[in-house]
């Protein structure tokens, strides 16, 4: 889930992506965010600011 949306809703919005592609994208994003790399540390804060 991302911003309260499930895989099907996200794929429906992106049109040209499969559920498995969406799942891989989320898994890769999680790996990047949990890697401890400072470049990715503020991503959640920035996204939270956009979803207001």
C-alpha positions as CSV (number, residue, x, y, z in Angstrom):
1,X,0.0,0.0,0.0
2,X,1.1,3.5,-0.8
3,X,-0.8,6.6,0.4
4,X,-3.8,4.3,1.1
5,X,-3.9,2.8,-2.3
6,X,-3.5,-0.9,-3.1
7,X,-1.6,-2.5,-5.9
8,X,-4.6,-2.6,-8.2
9,X,-5.5,1.1,-7.7
10,X,-1.9,2.1,-8.4
11,X,-1.6,-0.1,-11.5
12,X,-4.9,1.3,-12.7
13,X,-3.6,4.9,-12.4
14,X,-0.3,4.0,-14.1
15,X,-2.0,2.1,-16.9
16,X,1.1,0.4,-18.4
17,X,2.4,-1.5,-15.3
18,X,1.5,-5.0,-14.0
19,X,0.8,-5.9,-10.4
20,X,4.0,-7.9,-10.4
21,X,5.9,-4.9,-11.8
22,X,4.4,-2.7,-9.2
23,X,5.4,-5.1,-6.4
24,X,9.0,-5.2,-7.7
25,X,9.0,-1.4,-7.8
26,X,7.8,-1.2,-4.1
27,X,10.3,-3.9,-3.0
28,X,13.2,-2.0,-4.7
29,X,12.0,1.3,-3.1
30,X,12.0,-0.4,0.3
31,X,15.5,-1.8,-0.2
32,X,16.7,1.7,-1.1
33,X,15.0,3.4,1.8
34,X,16.2,0.8,4.3
35,X,19.8,0.8,3.0
36,X,20.8,3.7,5.3
37,X,22.0,5.8,2.3
38,X,21.6,9.4,3.3
39,X,20.4,10.3,-0.2
40,X,17.1,8.3,0.5
41,X,16.7,9.3,4.2
42,X,14.3,12.2,3.7
43,X,12.1,10.5,1.1
44,X,9.2,9.7,3.5
45,X,9.3,13.2,4.9
46,X,9.1,14.7,1.5
47,X,6.3,12.4,0.4
48,X,4.4,13.2,3.6
49,X,4.7,16.9,2.8
50,X,3.3,16.3,-0.7
51,X,0.2,14.3,0.5
52,X,-1.2,17.1,2.6
